[in-house]
């Protein structure tokens, strides 16, 4: 199972973009037949990967709704702009 809904969504979007741009390569009038075949094979793999991610996202939603899964919250512990974490400067003689 993936880490979060956001992680899965991001991966799906990236897959969609790769598919879109690879389809554009197939549609190029100057592309060779070999290049088009190469791209079509790649599109097939990308679509399978995207579909796997979509299925995983659907399963995660179903598990969350059924109470089988629980989202884990990761807290952000930032140190900048917090005076408690400032190291004092050495005193100059």
N, C-alpha and C positions, 0 to 999 in steps of 0.2 A: 504494500500500500504506500502511496506517495505521502509526503509530509503534510501538505495542506491543499485546500481547495485552490488557493492562489498559485501554488507551484504547478498544479495540474493545468489550471487555466492558462498560465504563462506558456507552458510547453505546447498546449493545443494551439495557441495563437502563433507561436513560432513555427509549428508544423504547417499551419494554414498558409503562412507567408512563404515558406519554402515551396509548398505545392504551387502556389500562385506564380511565383517567379520561375519555377521549372516549367510550368505550362507555357509561360511566355517564351521560353527558349524553344519549345516545340513549335510554336506559332511563328517563329522568326523565318522570314522568307529566304534568308541567306544561310540557314542552318543545313548542314549536310544530313543525309539520311542516317548515317552512323550516330551523329550527335542527337538526332531526334529519337532514335531507338534507345540510346543511352538514357536520355531524359525521361522517356516513357517508363523504362524500368525503374528509374529512381522515383518517379511519381507513384508507382505502385507500392513501393516500400514505404514512402512517406505517408500515403493514405492508410496503409495498414498500421503504422505507428500512431497516427492521429486517431484512428478508430480505437486502438487499444487504450489510449489516454482518455478518450471520451467514455469508454466502457468503465474505466477505473473511476472516473469522476462520477458517473451515474451510480456505481456501486458505493462509493463513499457517501453520496447524498442519501442513498437508501439506508445504509448502515447508521448514519447520523439520525435519520428520522425514526428508525426502529430502536434507537438506543444501544445499538451494538458497537458503535464507535463514539469517541468523544474527542473534540478538538482540543489540542494542547496549546496553551497560550505561552508564547516565549516573550519574556519581559526584556525590555531594552534597558541596559545599564550603561548610561553614557557618563563619561567622566569630565568632558569639557564643560566649561562655564559653571562648574560646581566648585566653590571655594574650598570645600572639604578635601579635595584631591590635589590642591596646588602644593607644590613643593616649595618651601621658602627659599628665596635666593640667599646665597651665602653673603654674610656681611662683609663689606669692603673695609679694609684697614684705614 
